[in-house]
Amino acid sequence: MSRGGKRSRSVIVRIIVLFVASYMVIGLIGLYRELNAKQKELRDLLVKKDNIEIQIEDYKSLLSSASYNDIIEKAARERLGYAYPTEEVYVDISGN
C-alpha cells in the first residue's frame, strides 16, 4: 500500500508543479505585454516632449527677436484666426 500512496503523492506533486509553472508562464506573458505597452507609451511621451521643447524654443526665439507687434500678430493669427482684410485664408476640411 505504501507504493500506491507514494505514487499518488508523486502524481499530485507533479500536477501541482505543472499548475504553478503554467501560472508563472501566463503571468510572465502578461507582464511582457504590459512592458511593451509601457515602452510604447514612453516613446510617445518622449516624442511629445520633443515637440513641446521645439515649441518652447520657437517662443523663446520669437520673444527675443521679434517686436511686440509681431507677437500680437502671431497670437491673433494662431489663436483667434484673424487675417488681414486683403488676405484669403483657406481651410482644409478634407481631414488629411
C-alpha positions as protocol buffer text, in pm:
chain_id: "A"
residue {
  index: 1
  type: MET
  ca { x: 0 y: 0 z: 0 }
}
residue {
  index: 2
  type: SER
  ca { x: 283 y: 236 z: 66 }
}
residue {
  index: 3
  type: ARG
  ca { x: 388 y: 216 z: -301 }
}
residue {
  index: 4
  type: GLY
  ca { x: 44 y: 317 z: -418 }
}
residue {
  index: 5
  type: GLY
  ca { x: 41 y: 607 z: -170 }
}
residue {
  index: 6
  type: LYS
  ca { x: 383 y: 730 z: -284 }
}
residue {
  index: 7
  type: ARG
  ca { x: 282 y: 703 z: -645 }
}
residue {
  index: 8
  type: SER
  ca { x: -40 y: 902 z: -593 }
}
residue {
  index: 9
  type: ARG
  ca { x: 152 y: 1166 z: -395 }
}
residue {
  index: 10
  type: SER
  ca { x: 408 y: 1185 z: -674 }
}
residue {
  index: 11
  type: VAL
  ca { x: 133 y: 1238 z: -932 }
}
residue {
  index: 12
  type: ILE
  ca { x: -31 y: 1504 z: -715 }
}
residue {
  index: 13
  type: VAL
  ca { x: 302 y: 1683 z: -667 }
}
residue {
  index: 14
  type: ARG
  ca { x: 367 y: 1676 z: -1041 }
}
residue {
  index: 15
  type: ILE
  ca { x: 21 y: 1816 z: -1114 }
}
residue {
  index: 16
  type: ILE
  ca { x: 72 y: 2094 z: -859 }
}
residue {
  index: 17
  type: VAL
  ca { x: 413 y: 2178 z: -1006 }
}
residue {
  index: 18
  type: LEU
  ca { x: 259 y: 2183 z: -1355 }
}
residue {
  index: 19
  type: PHE
  ca { x: -16 y: 2423 z: -1245 }
}
residue {
  index: 20
  type: VAL
  ca { x: 231 y: 2652 z: -1067 }
}
residue {
  index: 21
  type: ALA
  ca { x: 462 y: 2654 z: -1369 }
}
residue {
  index: 22
  type: SER
  ca { x: 169 y: 2728 z: -1601 }
}
residue {
  index: 23
  type: TYR
  ca { x: 54 y: 3012 z: -1376 }
}
residue {
  index: 24
  type: MET
  ca { x: 404 y: 3160 z: -1376 }
}
residue {
  index: 25
  type: VAL
  ca { x: 435 y: 3139 z: -1754 }
}
residue {
  index: 26
  type: ILE
  ca { x: 96 y: 3307 z: -1802 }
}
residue {
  index: 27
  type: GLY
  ca { x: 198 y: 3575 z: -1552 }
}
residue {
  index: 28
  type: LEU
  ca { x: 523 y: 3638 z: -1739 }
}
residue {
  index: 29
  type: ILE
  ca { x: 338 y: 3670 z: -2068 }
}
residue {
  index: 30
  type: GLY
  ca { x: 105 y: 3928 z: -1912 }
}
residue {
  index: 31
  type: LEU
  ca { x: 399 y: 4122 z: -1769 }
}
residue {
  index: 32
  type: TYR
  ca { x: 574 y: 4114 z: -2107 }
}
residue {
  index: 33
  type: ARG
  ca { x: 267 y: 4260 z: -2277 }
}
residue {
  index: 34
  type: GLU
  ca { x: 240 y: 4529 z: -2011 }
}
residue {
  index: 35
  type: LEU
  ca { x: 609 y: 4610 z: -2054 }
}
residue {
  index: 36
  type: ASN
  ca { x: 564 y: 4652 z: -2430 }
}
residue {
  index: 37
  type: ALA
  ca { x: 263 y: 4880 z: -2377 }
}
residue {
  index: 38
  type: LYS
  ca { x: 456 y: 5095 z: -2129 }
}
residue {
  index: 39
  type: GLN
  ca { x: 755 y: 5117 z: -2365 }
}
residue {
  index: 40
  type: LYS
  ca { x: 527 y: 5236 z: -2645 }
}
residue {
  index: 41
  type: GLU
  ca { x: 372 y: 5491 z: -2408 }
}
residue {
  index: 42
  type: LEU
  ca { x: 721 y: 5609 z: -2311 }
}
residue {
  index: 43
  type: ARG
  ca { x: 819 y: 5653 z: -2678 }
}
residue {
  index: 44
  type: ASP
  ca { x: 501 y: 5853 z: -2743 }
}
residue {
  index: 45
  type: LEU
  ca { x: 564 y: 6074 z: -2441 }
}
residue {
  index: 46
  type: LEU
  ca { x: 925 y: 6135 z: -2547 }
}
residue {
  index: 47
  type: VAL
  ca { x: 807 y: 6245 z: -2893 }
}
residue {
  index: 48
  type: LYS
  ca { x: 552 y: 6474 z: -2729 }
}
residue {
  index: 49
  type: LYS
  ca { x: 825 y: 6615 z: -2503 }
}
residue {
  index: 50
  type: ASP
  ca { x: 1049 y: 6684 z: -2802 }
}
residue {
  index: 51
  type: ASN
  ca { x: 765 y: 6864 z: -2982 }
}
residue {
  index: 52
  type: ILE
  ca { x: 696 y: 7079 z: -2676 }
}
residue {
  index: 53
  type: GLU
  ca { x: 1066 y: 7162 z: -2643 }
}
residue {
  index: 54
  type: ILE
  ca { x: 1073 y: 7273 z: -3007 }
}
residue {
  index: 55
  type: GLN
  ca { x: 766 y: 7487 z: -2948 }
}
residue {
  index: 56
  type: ILE
  ca { x: 929 y: 7644 z: -2640 }
}
residue {
  index: 57
  type: GLU
  ca { x: 1241 y: 7725 z: -2842 }
}
residue {
  index: 58
  type: ASP
  ca { x: 1021 y: 7887 z: -3109 }
}
residue {
  index: 59
  type: TYR
  ca { x: 853 y: 8101 z: -2844 }
}
residue {
  index: 60
  type: LYS
  ca { x: 1187 y: 8195 z: -2690 }
}
residue {
  index: 61
  type: SER
  ca { x: 1327 y: 8300 z: -3027 }
}
residue {
  index: 62
  type: LEU
  ca { x: 1010 y: 8493 z: -3102 }
}
residue {
  index: 63
  type: LEU
  ca { x: 1029 y: 8675 z: -2771 }
}
residue {
  index: 64
  type: SER
  ca { x: 1397 y: 8756 z: -2805 }
}
residue {
  index: 65
  type: SER
  ca { x: 1400 y: 8869 z: -3168 }
}
residue {
  index: 66
  type: ALA
  ca { x: 1051 y: 8991 z: -3253 }
}
residue {
  index: 67
  type: SER
  ca { x: 885 y: 9314 z: -3169 }
}
residue {
  index: 68
  type: TYR
  ca { x: 572 y: 9337 z: -2960 }
}
residue {
  index: 69
  type: ASN
  ca { x: 357 y: 9382 z: -3274 }
}
residue {
  index: 70
  type: ASP
  ca { x: 491 y: 9061 z: -3425 }
}
residue {
  index: 71
  type: ILE
  ca { x: 398 y: 8869 z: -3111 }
}
residue {
  index: 72
  type: ILE
  ca { x: 46 y: 9012 z: -3114 }
}
residue {
  index: 73
  type: GLU
  ca { x: 9 y: 8937 z: -3485 }
}
residue {
  index: 74
  type: LYS
  ca { x: 118 y: 8576 z: -3441 }
}
residue {
  index: 75
  type: ALA
  ca { x: -119 y: 8526 z: -3147 }
}
residue {
  index: 76
  type: ALA
  ca { x: -408 y: 8679 z: -3342 }
}
residue {
  index: 77
  type: ARG
  ca { x: -342 y: 8452 z: -3640 }
}
residue {
  index: 78
  type: GLU
  ca { x: -292 y: 8128 z: -3447 }
}
residue {
  index: 79
  type: ARG
  ca { x: -536 y: 8158 z: -3159 }
}
residue {
  index: 80
  type: LEU
  ca { x: -810 y: 8382 z: -3296 }
}
residue {
  index: 81
  type: GLY
  ca { x: -790 y: 8300 z: -3666 }
}
residue {
  index: 82
  type: TYR
  ca { x: -753 y: 8666 z: -3772 }
}
residue {
  index: 83
  type: ALA
  ca { x: -618 y: 8769 z: -4111 }
}
residue {
  index: 84
  type: TYR
  ca { x: -555 y: 9091 z: -4299 }
}
residue {
  index: 85
  type: PRO
  ca { x: -852 y: 9232 z: -4493 }
}
residue {
  index: 86
  type: THR
  ca { x: -689 y: 9163 z: -4831 }
}
residue {
  index: 87
  type: GLU
  ca { x: -577 y: 8815 z: -4731 }
}
residue {
  index: 88
  type: GLU
  ca { x: -767 y: 8498 z: -4823 }
}
residue {
  index: 89
  type: VAL
  ca { x: -740 y: 8206 z: -4581 }
}
residue {
  index: 90
  type: TYR
  ca { x: -815 y: 7855 z: -4700 }
}
residue {
  index: 91
  type: VAL
  ca { x: -904 y: 7582 z: -4455 }
}
residue {
  index: 92
  type: ASP
  ca { x: -850 y: 7217 z: -4547 }
}
residue {
  index: 93
  type: ILE
  ca { x: -1161 y: 7028 z: -4435 }
}
residue {
  index: 94
  type: SER
  ca { x: -1075 y: 6701 z: -4608 }
}
residue {
  index: 95
  type: GLY
  ca { x: -933 y: 6556 z: -4286 }
}
residue {
  index: 96
  type: ASN
  ca { x: -598 y: 6461 z: -4434 }
}
